[in-house]
């Protein structure tokens, strides 16, 4: 039986009063195993609607967002990977201040989270590294699976998921270091005794 769920959405932003290229929203819709042929994204100046279906997970994803302010659809870009749909949405109004929130309504929604991998504080954004959007295409049509292997954050997401397993060898190394410390202890104690003996002799 297919279930319909709201996908997790991550977001971050940049702002600029002078450079449109630096005045945008990062938006990532987490929809694993949804091929390009099974999704529909309708991006409007005031919001977006998204539907996608995963045959392997037997899930249908549905999402409706109404943005805090307008975006420039023509200048916005999208990238589809095996795990998600990433978007760079150009803010329509140039403003050095950040949007106070992503959505028009101030209420908190459970599926929307800050993308801390991309988030930069407003007063530090000029020092942030430039992001690579070479895999992103225009909004004329959803790109195919070309970005699967090369998405900038794709590998990072995978490795973070493996954090528990990746830490095991490190734990073993620590154990070996502790054992070697134990082996060194007797001579250290001996040296202390010798030092104490020398002090008595000199006294």
Phi, psi and omega in degrees: 000132181276133177252148177255126183228160173268123182288157174289139181237127176251144180214153174208174183206163171227160179216151178201140178270345185244330186244107180302330181295340182250023184232081189208171177247133168271131178223127178235121177259119184275104181223077182297145175061034174250106180291159181302328182289344183254013181232155178223125179238121179245105183259127180237164179303329185258355182173192178212156170231140184222137170224144179204151181230133175254116178291323183289320181269353182053049179230143170248127180260136179222136184211136174229125179233139172242117188286157178298319178219177185281153174242165177261102185299319184297330182261006180269154185230158181219152178219124181256127176240181180290346184250333187198176172244118182256140180226145170243105186259118181286124175292138183288320184262125176289125182203133181286344179273146176289154166295139178292339179197168180281319188262156181297316179279144184278351184292149181279136177242141190292333187272350184261125182225155176287135177272092186290340176293332183250345186290137174227137178298149186305321183275000181243003188293334179291340180268352183288150179291150177290140180267151181266113179249026184295335180275352184276142178246171179287175183275008180297331178188149181293131177291164180282210185270019185299333183273004187304312186273339191245009180302137186303322184259000188299310180294320181299321180296315180300314185292326180292327178295330183270012186307317182297314182290323184292339182279346185300312180301325179297320178298319179297319180299319180298321179299318180296322180294321179295318179298317181294328176295320179299319181296330182280345187298312184306310180299327179296317179297319180300318180296323178296318180296318179298319179297321179294320179297318181297321180296317179297317182298317182290330179288000000 
